[in-house]
């Protein structure tokens, strides 16, 4: 019997990558840079460029961060695809988590390679608390990481105990 691997979960990566890129295109083509539109009392759409990583980390490093974060994301994606390929039994939470992280990483790599920055536009706030703007790709990375952590609690790895050594 042929072993079925989890690469079939890459459909989720493709769908979320498409949603990410379409949403960024809509924002960039319909809003001016730094334009903000109120949607609810706690959510705005705001068009900003992020030259760094999460929370604009390393955004003022003269451009080296573009290549560093792009290369890092490609390596992470290759490792995650390898993990999906090697998955021996159905593990939907892990597979979905890997697929979401892959789509998010690739979505931001596409921006960095095409524009030199990542397009962010989701802006949440409450009272004086304000979360930095982010995008669909960032959401995929976070949700994927949560799924992987959740799966690690639900299905802990089978490691030999110290008593058995």
N, CA and C atoms as a LAMMPS dump frame, in Angstrom:
ITEM: TIMESTEP
0
ITEM: NUMBER OF ATOMS
495
ITEM: BOX BOUNDS ff ff ff
-5.0000000000000000e+02 5.0000000000000000e+02
-5.0000000000000000e+02 5.0000000000000000e+02
-5.0000000000000000e+02 5.0000000000000000e+02
ITEM: ATOMS id mol type element x y z
1 1 1 N 0.841 -1.171 0
2 1 2 C 0 0 0
3 1 3 C 0.894 1.244 0
4 2 1 N 0.583 2.176 -0.869
5 2 2 C 1.375 3.412 -0.949
6 2 3 C 1.1 4.296 0.26
7 3 1 N 2.163 4.868 0.771
8 3 2 C 2.042 5.757 1.921
9 3 3 C 1.486 7.108 1.455
10 4 1 N 0.46 7.577 2.127
11 4 2 C -0.127 8.87 1.82
12 4 3 C 0.528 9.898 2.732
13 5 1 N 1.123 10.932 2.137
14 5 2 C 1.735 11.966 2.966
15 5 3 C 0.801 13.172 3.051
16 6 1 N 1.198 14.124 3.805
17 6 2 C 0.343 15.281 4.076
18 6 3 C 0.549 16.418 3.079
19 7 1 N 1.263 16.168 2
20 7 2 C 1.443 17.226 1.005
21 7 3 C 0.113 17.689 0.414
22 8 1 N -0.896 16.842 0.528
23 8 2 C -2.211 17.24 0.012
24 8 3 C -2.746 18.48 0.738
25 9 1 N -2.194 18.813 1.903
26 9 2 C -2.608 20 2.638
27 9 3 C -2.089 21.294 2.012
28 10 1 N -1.246 21.179 1.012
29 10 2 C -0.736 22.388 0.359
30 10 3 C -1.832 23.152 -0.381
31 11 1 N -2.992 22.52 -0.591
32 11 2 C -4.123 23.261 -1.167
33 11 3 C -4.48 24.436 -0.258
34 12 1 N -4.398 24.227 1.057
35 12 2 C -4.698 25.288 2.01
36 12 3 C -3.685 26.428 1.869
37 13 1 N -2.426 26.079 1.674
38 13 2 C -1.4 27.101 1.441
39 13 3 C -1.74 27.922 0.203
40 14 1 N -2.108 27.242 -0.87
41 14 2 C -2.412 27.944 -2.129
42 14 3 C -3.607 28.877 -1.974
43 15 1 N -4.664 28.407 -1.331
44 15 2 C -5.865 29.233 -1.145
45 15 3 C -5.558 30.456 -0.287
46 16 1 N -4.868 30.255 0.823
47 16 2 C -4.577 31.387 1.716
48 16 3 C -3.571 32.348 1.091
49 17 1 N -2.628 31.84 0.313
50 17 2 C -1.692 32.707 -0.394
51 17 3 C -2.442 33.584 -1.402
52 18 1 N -3.398 33.005 -2.088
53 18 2 C -4.212 33.758 -3.046
54 18 3 C -5.036 34.842 -2.332
55 19 1 N -5.668 34.484 -1.225
56 19 2 C -6.448 35.46 -0.453
57 19 3 C -5.548 36.59 0.041
58 20 1 N -4.359 36.246 0.528
59 20 2 C -3.411 37.25 1.003
60 20 3 C -3.033 38.217 -0.117
61 21 1 N -2.641 37.699 -1.247
62 21 2 C -2.184 38.554 -2.337
63 21 3 C -3.314 39.402 -2.925
64 22 1 N -4.504 38.83 -3.034
65 22 2 C -5.649 39.608 -3.539
66 22 3 C -5.992 40.726 -2.573
67 23 1 N -6.023 40.43 -1.275
68 23 2 C -6.368 41.465 -0.288
69 23 3 C -5.336 42.587 -0.295
70 24 1 N -4.06 42.262 -0.407
71 24 2 C -3.021 43.287 -0.462
72 24 3 C -3.158 44.136 -1.725
73 25 1 N -3.458 43.489 -2.834
74 25 2 C -3.635 44.226 -4.097
75 25 3 C -4.815 45.192 -4
76 26 1 N -5.914 44.732 -3.415
77 26 2 C -7.096 45.601 -3.275
78 26 3 C -6.76 46.822 -2.424
79 27 1 N -6.095 46.6 -1.309
80 27 2 C -5.736 47.723 -0.426
81 27 3 C -4.78 48.675 -1.132
82 28 1 N -3.729 48.148 -1.741
83 28 2 C -2.717 49.004 -2.377
84 28 3 C -3.285 49.778 -3.569
85 29 1 N -4.267 49.208 -4.249
86 29 2 C -4.813 49.89 -5.428
87 29 3 C -5.988 50.812 -5.099
88 30 1 N -6.539 50.714 -3.894
89 30 2 C -7.707 51.531 -3.572
90 30 3 C -7.471 52.535 -2.447
91 31 1 N -6.31 52.484 -1.807
92 31 2 C -6.019 53.396 -0.7
93 31 3 C -4.68 54.084 -0.924
94 32 1 N -4.553 55.273 -0.407
95 32 2 C -3.269 55.974 -0.416
96 32 3 C -2.445 55.48 0.767
97 33 1 N -1.129 55.536 0.631
98 33 2 C -0.258 55.127 1.721
99 33 3 C -0.595 55.918 2.976
100 34 1 N -0.72 55.245 4.091
101 34 2 C -1.083 55.767 5.419
102 34 3 C -2.559 56.165 5.545
103 35 1 N -3.342 55.955 4.5
104 35 2 C -4.777 56.224 4.596
105 35 3 C -5.407 55.219 5.549
106 36 1 N -6.334 55.681 6.363
107 36 2 C -7.013 54.825 7.328
108 36 3 C -8.522 54.973 7.167
109 37 1 N -9.216 53.864 7.158
110 37 2 C -10.673 53.844 7.054
111 37 3 C -11.234 53.097 8.259
112 38 1 N -12.098 53.75 9.014
113 38 2 C -12.722 53.119 10.174
114 38 3 C -13.753 52.11 9.706
115 39 1 N -13.666 50.902 10.237
116 39 2 C -14.623 49.846 9.918
117 39 3 C -15.548 49.625 11.107
118 40 1 N -14.972 49.485 12.288
119 40 2 C -15.749 49.355 13.527
120 40 3 C -15.059 50.203 14.596
121 41 1 N -15.612 50.19 15.795
122 41 2 C -15.012 50.965 16.889
123 41 3 C -13.657 50.406 17.326
124 42 1 N -13.31 49.194 16.893
125 42 2 C -12.052 48.575 17.29
126 42 3 C -11.194 48.114 16.114
127 43 1 N -11.622 48.403 14.886
128 43 2 C -10.915 47.91 13.707
129 43 3 C -10.92 48.945 12.589
130 44 1 N -9.723 49.177 12.041
131 44 2 C -9.566 50.061 10.881
132 44 3 C -8.839 49.31 9.78
133 45 1 N -9.045 49.759 8.561
134 45 2 C -8.167 49.371 7.459
135 45 3 C -7.19 50.522 7.303
136 46 1 N -5.907 50.217 7.294
137 46 2 C -4.879 51.248 7.131
138 46 3 C -3.805 50.687 6.199
139 47 1 N -3.406 51.478 5.224
140 47 2 C -2.418 51.02 4.26
141 47 3 C -1.04 51.5 4.685
142 48 1 N -0.183 50.539 5.07
143 48 2 C 1.188 50.865 5.473
144 48 3 C 2.171 49.887 4.835
145 49 1 N 3.417 50.312 4.758
146 49 2 C 4.508 49.462 4.284
147 49 3 C 5.356 49.068 5.478
148 50 1 N 5.683 47.801 5.572
149 50 2 C 6.537 47.297 6.646
150 50 3 C 7.84 46.813 6.015
151 51 1 N 8.912 47.526 6.291
152 51 2 C 10.216 47.179 5.727
153 51 3 C 10.968 46.16 6.58
154 52 1 N 10.45 45.846 7.746
155 52 2 C 11.11 44.9 8.643
156 52 3 C 10.333 43.609 8.731
157 53 1 N 10.362 43.037 9.926
158 53 2 C 9.61 41.812 10.197
159 53 3 C 8.47 42.187 11.14
160 54 1 N 8.053 41.268 11.971
161 54 2 C 6.958 41.518 12.906
162 54 3 C 7.214 42.79 13.703
163 55 1 N 6.192 43.616 13.813
164 55 2 C 6.257 44.879 14.556
165 55 3 C 7.352 45.79 14.009
166 56 1 N 7.632 45.685 12.7
167 56 2 C 8.661 46.486 12.016
168 56 3 C 10.072 46.241 12.549
169 57 1 N 10.293 45.07 13.131
170 57 2 C 11.615 44.691 13.633
171 57 3 C 12.648 44.802 12.514
172 58 1 N 13.741 45.486 12.746
173 58 2 C 14.843 45.713 11.81
174 58 3 C 14.427 46.514 10.57
175 59 1 N 13.398 47.345 10.677
176 59 2 C 12.918 48.077 9.496
177 59 3 C 13.869 49.166 9.016
178 60 1 N 14.824 49.563 9.82
179 60 2 C 15.722 50.652 9.423
180 60 3 C 17.147 50.162 9.179
181 61 1 N 17.309 48.956 8.686
182 61 2 C 18.635 48.367 8.501
183 61 3 C 19.178 48.498 7.085
184 62 1 N 18.657 49.418 6.309
185 62 2 C 19.239 49.716 5.005
186 62 3 C 18.97 48.71 3.908
187 63 1 N 18.036 47.835 4.054
188 63 2 C 17.662 46.917 2.985
189 63 3 C 18.146 45.489 3.141
190 64 1 N 19.127 45.252 4.009
191 64 2 C 19.617 43.877 4.172
192 64 3 C 18.533 42.971 4.722
193 65 1 N 17.615 43.53 5.506
194 65 2 C 16.566 42.72 6.111
195 65 3 C 15.643 42.127 5.05
196 66 1 N 15.483 42.8 3.926
197 66 2 C 14.644 42.283 2.835
198 66 3 C 15.137 40.91 2.409
199 67 1 N 16.431 40.795 2.186
200 67 2 C 17.008 39.539 1.707
201 67 3 C 17.123 38.511 2.823
202 68 1 N 17.469 38.968 4.012
203 68 2 C 17.583 38.064 5.154
204 68 3 C 16.246 37.402 5.457
205 69 1 N 15.175 38.216 5.598
206 69 2 C 13.868 37.645 5.941
207 69 3 C 13.303 36.808 4.791
208 70 1 N 13.6 37.189 3.558
209 70 2 C 13.143 36.393 2.408
210 70 3 C 13.825 35.029 2.4
211 71 1 N 15.136 35.023 2.576
212 71 2 C 15.875 33.757 2.585
213 71 3 C 15.431 32.881 3.752
214 72 1 N 15.287 33.486 4.921
215 72 2 C 14.838 32.732 6.093
216 72 3 C 13.461 32.108 5.849
217 73 1 N 12.543 32.866 5.275
218 73 2 C 11.196 32.355 5.015
219 73 3 C 11.212 31.217 4.002
220 74 1 N 12.04 31.32 2.987
221 74 2 C 12.13 30.241 1.99
222 74 3 C 12.676 28.973 2.637
223 75 1 N 13.694 29.102 3.466
224 75 2 C 14.253 27.932 4.166
225 75 3 C 13.192 27.308 5.071
226 76 1 N 12.471 28.138 5.823
227 76 2 C 11.409 27.628 6.699
228 76 3 C 10.356 26.888 5.875
229 77 1 N 9.962 27.456 4.748
230 77 2 C 8.958 26.8 3.894
231 77 3 C 9.448 25.452 3.387
232 78 1 N 10.706 25.384 2.973
233 78 2 C 11.253 24.111 2.503
234 78 3 C 11.264 23.063 3.617
235 79 1 N 11.631 23.469 4.813
236 79 2 C 11.632 22.541 5.954
237 79 3 C 10.205 22.07 6.243
238 80 1 N 9.24 22.98 6.201
239 80 2 C 7.853 22.602 6.497
240 80 3 C 7.267 21.69 5.422
241 81 1 N 7.611 21.929 4.156
242 81 2 C 7.163 21.021 3.09
243 81 3 C 7.771 19.646 3.319
244 82 1 N 9.039 19.589 3.703
245 82 2 C 9.691 18.319 4.017
246 82 3 C 8.97 17.621 5.172
247 83 1 N 8.585 18.398 6.198
248 83 2 C 7.841 17.825 7.339
249 83 3 C 6.505 17.253 6.885
250 84 1 N 5.814 17.987 6.018
251 84 2 C 4.538 17.479 5.49
252 84 3 C 4.753 16.174 4.728
253 85 1 N 5.79 16.137 3.931
254 85 2 C 6.061 14.938 3.124
255 85 3 C 6.366 13.733 4.01
256 86 1 N 7.023 13.954 5.131
257 86 2 C 7.429 12.86 6.005
258 86 3 C 6.35 12.461 7.022
259 87 1 N 5.281 13.205 7.09
260 87 2 C 4.221 12.89 8.049
261 87 3 C 3.646 11.51 7.709
262 88 1 N 3.704 10.576 8.658
263 88 2 C 3.342 9.184 8.382
264 88 3 C 1.878 8.866 8.599
265 89 1 N 1.258 9.497 9.55
266 89 2 C -0.144 9.211 9.832
267 89 3 C -0.918 10.519 9.803
268 90 1 N -2.21 10.445 9.6
269 90 2 C -2.997 11.677 9.527
270 90 3 C -2.86 12.516 10.802
271 91 1 N -2.422 13.732 10.648
272 91 2 C -2.292 14.689 11.737
273 91 3 C -2.84 16.032 11.236
274 92 1 N -4.158 16.166 11.18
275 92 2 C -4.753 17.346 10.555
276 92 3 C -4.335 18.679 11.175
277 93 1 N -4.208 18.741 12.506
278 93 2 C -3.824 20.017 13.114
279 93 3 C -2.409 20.418 12.7
280 94 1 N -1.484 19.481 12.752
281 94 2 C -0.111 19.774 12.337
282 94 3 C -0.042 20.115 10.855
283 95 1 N -0.711 19.319 10.043
284 95 2 C -0.675 19.56 8.595
285 95 3 C -1.265 20.928 8.251
286 96 1 N -2.394 21.276 8.865
287 96 2 C -2.993 22.59 8.623
288 96 3 C -2.081 23.693 9.145
289 97 1 N -1.461 23.463 10.291
290 97 2 C -0.533 24.443 10.844
291 97 3 C 0.646 24.688 9.92
292 98 1 N 1.261 23.631 9.432
293 98 2 C 2.382 23.773 8.494
294 98 3 C 1.929 24.519 7.236
295 99 1 N 0.771 24.117 6.696
296 99 2 C 0.271 24.737 5.469
297 99 3 C 0.018 26.234 5.659
298 100 1 N -0.545 26.614 6.801
299 100 2 C -0.807 28.031 7.059
300 100 3 C 0.487 28.824 7.219
301 101 1 N 1.448 28.269 7.928
302 101 2 C 2.734 28.969 8.084
303 101 3 C 3.411 29.127 6.72
304 102 1 N 3.344 28.093 5.9
305 102 2 C 3.923 28.165 4.551
306 102 3 C 3.274 29.288 3.75
307 103 1 N 1.948 29.348 3.751
308 103 2 C 1.265 30.382 2.963
309 103 3 C 1.602 31.779 3.472
310 104 1 N 1.655 31.944 4.779
311 104 2 C 1.983 33.249 5.335
312 104 3 C 3.403 33.677 5.005
313 105 1 N 4.333 32.755 5.158
314 105 2 C 5.733 33.076 4.855
315 105 3 C 5.901 33.432 3.381
316 106 1 N 5.291 32.652 2.504
317 106 2 C 5.409 32.932 1.072
318 106 3 C 4.705 34.236 0.684
319 107 1 N 3.57 34.519 1.319
320 107 2 C 2.863 35.771 1.026
321 107 3 C 3.718 36.985 1.331
322 108 1 N 4.423 36.955 2.442
323 108 2 C 5.284 38.082 2.787
324 108 3 C 6.573 38.097 1.961
325 109 1 N 7.074 36.93 1.559
326 109 2 C 8.248 36.879 0.68
327 109 3 C 7.918 37.507 -0.67
328 110 1 N 6.75 37.195 -1.192
329 110 2 C 6.353 37.777 -2.48
330 110 3 C 6.389 39.296 -2.393
331 111 1 N 5.829 39.858 -1.331
332 111 2 C 5.853 41.313 -1.156
333 111 3 C 7.281 41.836 -1.088
334 112 1 N 8.104 41.193 -0.272
335 112 2 C 9.484 41.676 -0.105
336 112 3 C 10.252 41.646 -1.42
337 113 1 N 10.069 40.585 -2.194
338 113 2 C 10.798 40.472 -3.457
339 113 3 C 10.256 41.431 -4.515
340 114 1 N 8.933 41.624 -4.553
341 114 2 C 8.348 42.528 -5.55
342 114 3 C 8.509 43.997 -5.199
343 115 1 N 8.33 44.339 -3.933
344 115 2 C 8.26 45.748 -3.547
345 115 3 C 9.381 46.205 -2.614
346 116 1 N 10.01 45.284 -1.911
347 116 2 C 11.008 45.661 -0.921
348 116 3 C 10.415 45.883 0.457
349 117 1 N 9.128 45.672 0.598
350 117 2 C 8.412 45.827 1.865
351 117 3 C 7.189 44.921 1.843
352 118 1 N 6.571 44.755 3.004
353 118 2 C 5.348 43.966 3.128
354 118 3 C 4.184 44.938 3.287
355 119 1 N 3.099 44.671 2.602
356 119 2 C 1.894 45.492 2.701
357 119 3 C 1.084 45.019 3.907
358 120 1 N 0.845 45.916 4.843
359 120 2 C 0.017 45.642 6.019
360 120 3 C -1.2 46.543 5.983
361 121 1 N -2.328 46.048 6.533
362 121 2 C -3.546 46.857 6.457
363 121 3 C -4.587 46.555 7.529
364 122 1 N -4.443 45.516 8.297
365 122 2 C -5.407 45.191 9.353
366 122 3 C -4.962 45.877 10.639
367 123 1 N -5.802 46.723 11.197
368 123 2 C -5.424 47.582 12.323
369 123 3 C -6.469 47.465 13.428
370 124 1 N -6.125 46.75 14.509
371 124 2 C -7.029 46.564 15.642
372 124 3 C -6.594 47.425 16.812
373 125 1 N -7.573 47.932 17.559
374 125 2 C -7.284 48.784 18.716
375 125 3 C -8.43 48.7 19.709
376 126 1 N -8.118 49.017 20.961
377 126 2 C -9.128 49.073 22.018
378 126 3 C -8.677 50.11 23.031
379 127 1 N -9.435 51.158 23.168
380 127 2 C -9.051 52.227 24.086
381 127 3 C -7.68 52.752 23.724
382 128 1 N -6.753 52.749 24.666
383 128 2 C -5.395 53.227 24.399
384 128 3 C -4.481 52.11 23.886
385 129 1 N -4.994 50.888 23.817
386 129 2 C -4.202 49.763 23.312
387 129 3 C -4.336 49.694 21.795
388 130 1 N -3.199 49.538 21.135
389 130 2 C -3.204 49.514 19.678
390 130 3 C -2.243 48.449 19.185
391 131 1 N -2.737 47.493 18.4
392 131 2 C -1.907 46.436 17.849
393 131 3 C -1.292 46.941 16.547
394 132 1 N -0.025 46.639 16.266
395 132 2 C 0.563 47.064 14.984
396 132 3 C -0.216 46.457 13.811
397 133 1 N -0.272 47.194 12.712
398 133 2 C -0.972 46.707 11.524
399 133 3 C -0.325 45.416 11.03
400 134 1 N -1.154 44.542 10.488
401 134 2 C -0.668 43.265 9.964
402 134 3 C -1.494 42.898 8.75
403 135 1 N -1.32 41.705 8.224
404 135 2 C -2.023 41.289 7.004
405 135 3 C -2.495 39.839 7.119
406 136 1 N -3.091 39.325 6.061
407 136 2 C -3.6 37.954 6.056
408 136 3 C -2.455 36.956 6.234
409 137 1 N -1.312 37.209 5.604
410 137 2 C -0.162 36.303 5.732
411 137 3 C 0.292 36.198 7.187
412 138 1 N 0.364 37.344 7.867
413 138 2 C 0.748 37.328 9.28
414 138 3 C -0.253 36.526 10.108
415 139 1 N -1.526 36.677 9.786
416 139 2 C -2.568 35.923 10.492
417 139 3 C -2.391 34.423 10.272
418 140 1 N -2.066 34.036 9.052
419 140 2 C -1.851 32.618 8.745
420 140 3 C -0.685 32.06 9.551
421 141 1 N 0.392 32.824 9.659
422 141 2 C 1.551 32.374 10.428
423 141 3 C 1.165 32.173 11.889
424 142 1 N 0.445 33.139 12.455
425 142 2 C 0.049 33.043 13.873
426 142 3 C -0.92 31.896 14.113
427 143 1 N -1.933 31.773 13.284
428 143 2 C -2.911 30.689 13.44
429 143 3 C -2.234 29.337 13.238
430 144 1 N -1.343 29.253 12.244
431 144 2 C -0.604 28.009 12.013
432 144 3 C 0.238 27.629 13.219
433 145 1 N 0.905 28.609 13.822
434 145 2 C 1.723 28.338 15.016
435 145 3 C 0.855 27.865 16.172
436 146 1 N -0.313 28.482 16.334
437 146 2 C -1.225 28.061 17.404
438 146 3 C -1.68 26.618 17.168
439 147 1 N -2.001 26.263 15.928
440 147 2 C -2.414 24.888 15.625
441 147 3 C -1.29 23.892 15.934
442 148 1 N -0.063 24.263 15.616
443 148 2 C 1.071 23.372 15.899
444 148 3 C 1.279 23.201 17.402
445 149 1 N 1.154 24.287 18.155
446 149 2 C 1.291 24.198 19.612
447 149 3 C 0.154 23.36 20.195
448 150 1 N -1.065 23.618 19.735
449 150 2 C -2.222 22.855 20.199
450 150 3 C -2.037 21.371 19.915
451 151 1 N -1.582 21.046 18.718
452 151 2 C -1.373 19.644 18.363
453 151 3 C -0.293 19.007 19.235
454 152 1 N 0.713 19.777 19.63
455 152 2 C 1.769 19.21 20.48
456 152 3 C 1.235 18.844 21.863
457 153 1 N 0.181 19.534 22.314
458 153 2 C -0.438 19.181 23.59
459 153 3 C -1.407 18.014 23.44
460 154 1 N -2.105 17.969 22.321
461 154 2 C -3.077 16.899 22.093
462 154 3 C -2.378 15.584 21.777
463 155 1 N -1.311 15.657 20.991
464 155 2 C -0.563 14.462 20.575
465 155 3 C 0.908 14.619 20.948
466 156 1 N 1.24 14.539 22.234
467 156 2 C 2.655 14.669 22.611
468 156 3 C 3.469 13.543 21.983
469 157 1 N 4.709 13.846 21.635
470 157 2 C 5.552 12.826 20.998
471 157 3 C 5.841 11.699 21.982
472 158 1 N 6.07 10.554 21.416
473 158 2 C 6.346 9.38 22.25
474 158 3 C 7.84 9.289 22.483
475 159 1 N 8.283 9.878 23.561
476 159 2 C 9.702 9.841 23.922
477 159 3 C 9.897 8.845 25.036
478 160 1 N 11.017 8.14 25.004
479 160 2 C 11.267 7.194 26.105
480 160 3 C 11.451 7.961 27.425
481 161 1 N 10.891 7.437 28.457
482 161 2 C 11.044 8.085 29.761
483 161 3 C 12.437 7.809 30.311
484 162 1 N 12.855 8.596 31.291
485 162 2 C 14.189 8.428 31.888
486 162 3 C 14.294 7.089 32.587
487 163 1 N 13.165 6.599 33.113
488 163 2 C 13.18 5.327 33.821
489 163 3 C 13.483 4.167 32.891
490 164 1 N 13.133 4.282 31.609
491 164 2 C 13.321 3.166 30.678
492 164 3 C 14.739 3.109 30.128
493 165 1 N 15.59 4.1 30.405
494 165 2 C 16.956 4.061 29.868
495 165 3 C 17.907 3.338 30.774
